[in-house]
């Protein structure tokens, strides 16, 4: 009985670690974080998604600049 419990416990921990590792490798946010966005006021959603879009756009501009610097 104790062996089954320990196996179940270790398997559960291994599954959580594997899921978290895949999220990190794929650069995917955790599902809990995404679900909290839905619970936030719509104006705050707009604010935070604007910040995210600006960060993505800024990283794109930086990547273009670095690629241009490396090619020339």
ABEGO torsion letter per residue (X at the ends): XAAAAAAAAAAAAAAAAAAAAAAAAAGBBBAAAAAAAAABBAAAAAAAAAAAAAAAAAAAAAAAAAAAAAAX
